[in-house]
Structures are given as structure tokens and as C-alpha cells.
């Protein structure tokens, strides 16, 4: 890779197109999601290999619960299997896992909650890539939740209204302590951010690819990084 100073240390991905990939290949939806999960594994390992420090992926949104019961059930089963598989390989790959979202909501199966907690504990001391998986995540929900937490702190007399600034607010988000993405990638040709990290991507560079997530590969990572390195990030200056 090129100039280290201009290398994206934090990348976020909206992994879109599993269902359409399955349909295009005359497969059922579940197989599309399975292929998508395999792509997450491959891309995570590659990003770890080339020196990306943080990879944040949009796995399941708060809106995704509106899908059919059969698809949601299949996704929960697949996600559980993925977490089990990740646990077996995480230490070997030296990847640290962080779950992001409303993880303890009643709608989230307890078995998944336990697996997510165990994985975070098991990989806490790993020093390679930090893989942030956004599950039961919604950007507006995250901001509302942070606002409620801060309002309660003011009400309880722990902070004053004048103490509230961007840094304090960011520390009440699910992503507290995680650098904002340098680069946001979305697959499938859609040109929107779909309630993903609205606070954090304010100054991210966007790249939209006209290919489904299961077809996304290491060459695509290289392409996106090369495109990113060509840009000048001014942050409003």
C-alpha cells in the first residue's frame, strides 16, 4: 500500500446485496447471507493483514427485524454459528471483536447476547484488527440513547449543561473510544447510508460499488484504499 500517513486506519462497510446476489444466482436467501458471512471473514483477515486498525461492518439493523420471521430466524441462526466460528479462529488471527448496538434489547435472543459477551471477553487482549460488528444497530436510535444518558446525568447533577460538547456526546455513543471511519464503503450500487453511523461518518470519504457484498473481495479493498489515497481530506478547512 502507498503513503502510510494517508492510509485509512478505520474503514466502515455497509454490506448490502446478499439477497439480490442469491436471487441472481438462483439460490435461496439463506445461502446469500451465508456467503455474505464468509465474505466478512475473508475481508476481516485481509484488512488485518494489510494494517487496517478498525473495521466496522453493518451486520443487522434495528429495521431488519421487520423482515419475514423465517428470514430473521435464519439470520439469527447464521449469526450464532458465525460467532462460534469466529471464537475458534480469533486468537489465531489476533483479531479483537467489539459488538455495537442495542445488544441487550428483549428482542435479541439471550443465547446470542451471551455469545457476543463471551467473544468480546475472549478477544479483549488481541492486538490486531478490531472488528466492530453493528448488530441491532440504528444510527438515530444510538443518538437518542446517548441523549437520554446525558440528560439523566444532568438531571442527577453529575454534569452541567455547559459540560456538554462533541467529545462528551461521542463518549456516550455505542462507538465510544473507536476512531471515526476514514472511509465508508457500500456495496450493491445503492447510494445512501441507511441510518449507519450518522454521527461518526460526518467527514468520512464515501465509495459506492456496483457489486453485491458476497462478490466483494481483496482486490476491491485494494481499489477502495487506492481511491481513498487519491483524495484530499480537508475537514472543512
C-alpha positions as CSV (number, residue, x, y, z in Angstrom):
1,X,0.0,0.0,0.0
2,X,1.0,3.6,-0.5
3,X,1.6,6.6,1.8
4,X,1.2,5.4,5.4
5,X,0.0,8.8,6.5
6,X,-2.8,8.7,4.0
7,X,-3.8,5.0,4.7
8,X,-7.3,4.6,6.1
9,X,-6.8,3.2,9.6
10,X,-10.6,2.9,10.2
11,X,-12.9,1.5,7.5
12,X,-16.7,1.1,7.7
13,X,-18.7,-1.1,5.4
14,X,-22.4,-1.3,4.6
15,X,-22.6,-4.9,3.4
16,X,-25.5,-4.7,1.0
17,X,-26.8,-7.2,-1.6
18,X,-26.9,-10.7,0.0
19,X,-30.5,-11.3,-1.0
20,X,-30.1,-9.9,-4.5
21,X,-26.9,-11.9,-5.0
22,X,-28.8,-15.1,-4.1
23,X,-31.6,-14.2,-6.4
24,X,-29.2,-13.5,-9.3
25,X,-27.6,-16.9,-8.7
26,X,-30.9,-18.8,-8.4
27,X,-30.2,-19.6,-4.7
28,X,-32.4,-19.1,-1.6
29,X,-31.9,-16.1,0.6
30,X,-30.2,-18.1,3.4
31,X,-27.4,-19.1,1.1
32,X,-26.9,-15.4,0.2
33,X,-26.5,-14.5,3.8
34,X,-24.1,-17.5,4.4
35,X,-21.9,-16.3,1.5
36,X,-22.0,-12.8,2.9
37,X,-20.8,-14.1,6.3
38,X,-17.9,-15.9,4.6
39,X,-17.0,-12.6,2.9
40,X,-16.9,-10.8,6.3
41,X,-14.4,-13.4,7.5
42,X,-12.2,-13.1,4.4
43,X,-12.3,-9.3,4.3
44,X,-11.5,-9.1,8.1
45,X,-8.5,-11.3,7.7
46,X,-7.2,-9.3,4.7
47,X,-7.7,-5.9,6.5
48,X,-5.9,-7.3,9.4
49,X,-3.1,-8.4,7.2
50,X,-2.6,-5.0,5.4
51,X,-2.7,-3.0,8.6
52,X,-6.2,-1.6,8.9
53,X,-6.8,-0.9,12.6
54,X,-10.6,-0.8,12.7
55,X,-13.2,-2.4,10.5
56,X,-16.8,-1.6,11.3
57,X,-19.5,-3.6,9.5
58,X,-23.3,-3.2,9.4
59,X,-24.5,-6.7,10.1
60,X,-28.1,-6.3,11.3
61,X,-30.0,-3.0,11.7
62,X,-32.9,-2.2,14.0
63,X,-35.1,-2.1,10.9
64,X,-34.1,-5.6,9.8
65,X,-36.5,-7.1,12.4
66,X,-39.3,-6.1,10.0
67,X,-38.2,-8.8,7.6
68,X,-40.1,-12.1,7.4
69,X,-39.9,-14.3,10.5
70,X,-38.3,-17.1,8.5
71,X,-35.5,-14.9,7.2
72,X,-34.9,-13.3,10.7
73,X,-34.7,-16.8,12.3
74,X,-32.3,-17.9,9.6
75,X,-30.1,-14.8,10.2
76,X,-30.0,-15.3,14.0
77,X,-29.0,-19.0,13.5
78,X,-26.3,-18.0,11.0
79,X,-25.0,-15.2,13.2
80,X,-24.7,-17.6,16.1
81,X,-22.8,-20.1,14.0
82,X,-20.6,-17.2,12.7
83,X,-19.8,-16.1,16.3
84,X,-18.9,-19.7,17.3
85,X,-16.6,-20.0,14.3
86,X,-15.0,-16.6,15.0
87,X,-14.2,-17.7,18.5
88,X,-12.2,-20.7,17.2
89,X,-10.1,-18.5,14.9
90,X,-9.9,-15.1,16.5
91,X,-6.9,-15.8,18.7
92,X,-5.1,-17.3,15.7
93,X,-5.8,-14.3,13.6
94,X,-5.2,-11.9,16.6
95,X,-8.5,-10.1,15.8
96,X,-10.3,-8.2,18.6
97,X,-14.1,-8.3,18.4
98,X,-16.4,-5.4,19.5
99,X,-20.2,-5.6,19.3
100,X,-22.0,-2.3,18.7
101,X,-25.7,-1.7,19.0
102,X,-28.7,-2.2,21.4
103,X,-27.4,-5.6,22.3
104,X,-29.5,-6.3,25.4
105,X,-32.8,-5.4,23.9
106,X,-35.6,-8.0,24.7
107,X,-35.8,-8.8,21.0
108,X,-32.2,-10.1,20.9
109,X,-32.1,-13.8,21.7
110,X,-30.3,-14.4,25.1
111,X,-28.1,-17.1,23.5
112,X,-26.7,-14.5,21.1
113,X,-26.3,-12.0,23.9
114,X,-24.2,-14.5,25.8
115,X,-22.1,-15.4,22.7
116,X,-21.4,-11.7,22.0
117,X,-20.3,-11.0,25.5
118,X,-18.1,-14.1,25.6
119,X,-16.4,-13.2,22.3
120,X,-15.6,-9.7,23.5
121,X,-14.1,-11.1,26.7
122,X,-12.1,-13.8,24.9
123,X,-10.6,-11.4,22.3
124,X,-10.1,-8.4,24.5
125,X,-6.3,-8.8,24.7
126,X,-5.8,-9.4,20.9
127,X,-3.7,-6.7,19.3
128,X,-4.6,-7.0,15.6
129,X,-7.6,-5.6,13.7
130,X,-10.5,-4.5,15.8
131,X,-13.6,-5.8,14.1
132,X,-16.7,-3.9,15.1
133,X,-19.9,-5.7,14.3
134,X,-23.0,-3.5,14.3
135,X,-25.9,-5.7,15.4
136,X,-29.4,-4.4,16.3
137,X,-27.9,-1.1,15.4
138,X,-29.7,2.1,14.2
139,X,-27.9,5.4,14.0
140,X,-30.8,7.6,15.1
141,X,-31.5,5.1,17.9
142,X,-27.9,5.5,19.0
143,X,-28.1,9.3,19.1
144,X,-31.4,9.2,21.0
145,X,-29.9,6.7,23.5
146,X,-26.9,8.9,24.1
147,X,-29.1,12.0,24.5
148,X,-31.2,10.2,27.2
149,X,-28.0,9.1,29.0
150,X,-26.6,12.7,29.0
151,X,-30.0,14.1,30.1
152,X,-30.1,11.7,33.0
153,X,-26.5,12.7,34.0
154,X,-27.6,16.4,34.0
155,X,-30.8,15.5,36.0
156,X,-28.7,13.6,38.6
157,X,-26.4,16.5,38.9
158,X,-23.4,14.6,37.6
159,X,-22.7,17.1,34.8
160,X,-23.8,20.6,33.9
161,X,-25.5,21.5,30.7
162,X,-22.4,23.6,29.8
163,X,-20.3,20.5,30.1
164,X,-22.0,19.0,27.0
165,X,-19.8,19.2,23.9
166,X,-19.0,16.9,20.9
167,X,-16.4,14.9,22.9
168,X,-18.8,14.2,25.8
169,X,-21.6,13.3,23.4
170,X,-19.3,10.9,21.4
171,X,-18.3,9.2,24.6
172,X,-22.0,8.3,25.2
173,X,-22.3,6.6,21.8
174,X,-22.0,2.9,21.2
175,X,-18.7,3.6,19.4
176,X,-17.1,5.4,22.4
177,X,-13.3,5.0,22.1
178,X,-13.4,4.0,18.4
179,X,-12.0,6.4,15.8
180,X,-14.5,7.7,13.3
181,X,-14.2,5.9,9.9
182,X,-11.8,7.4,7.4
183,X,-13.6,5.5,4.7
184,X,-17.1,4.3,4.2
185,X,-17.8,1.6,1.6
186,X,-21.2,0.5,0.4
187,X,-21.8,-2.4,-1.9
188,X,-24.8,-3.2,-4.2
189,X,-24.9,0.1,-6.1
190,X,-27.2,1.8,-3.6
191,X,-26.3,5.5,-2.9
192,X,-27.3,6.1,0.7
193,X,-26.1,5.5,4.2
194,X,-29.2,3.8,5.6
195,X,-29.0,5.0,9.2
196,X,-25.4,3.8,9.6
197,X,-23.1,5.8,11.9
198,X,-24.6,9.2,11.1
199,X,-22.6,11.0,13.8
200,X,-19.3,9.2,13.0
201,X,-19.2,9.5,9.2
202,X,-19.5,13.3,9.1
203,X,-16.0,13.6,7.5
204,X,-15.6,10.1,6.1
205,X,-14.8,9.5,2.4
206,X,-17.6,7.6,0.6
207,X,-17.1,4.9,-2.0
208,X,-20.1,3.1,-3.5
209,X,-19.6,-0.1,-5.5
210,X,-21.9,-1.6,-8.0
211,X,-21.5,-5.1,-6.9
212,X,-23.2,-7.3,-4.3
213,X,-21.5,-7.9,-0.9
214,X,-20.9,-11.7,-1.5
215,X,-18.8,-10.8,-4.5
216,X,-16.7,-8.2,-2.6
217,X,-13.0,-9.4,-2.4
218,X,-9.5,-8.4,-1.5
219,X,-9.0,-6.6,-4.9
220,X,-12.0,-4.4,-4.0
221,X,-10.4,-3.5,-0.7
222,X,-7.2,-2.5,-2.5
223,X,-9.2,-0.5,-5.1
224,X,-11.1,1.4,-2.4
225,X,-8.0,2.2,-0.4
226,X,-6.2,3.4,-3.6
227,X,-9.2,5.7,-4.4
228,X,-9.2,7.0,-0.8
229,X,-5.4,7.7,-1.0
230,X,-6.1,9.9,-4.1
231,X,-8.4,12.2,-2.1
232,X,-7.6,15.3,0.0
233,X,-9.4,15.3,3.3
234,X,-9.8,18.9,4.4
235,X,-12.3,18.5,7.3
236,X,-13.8,21.8,6.4
237,X,-10.5,23.7,6.3
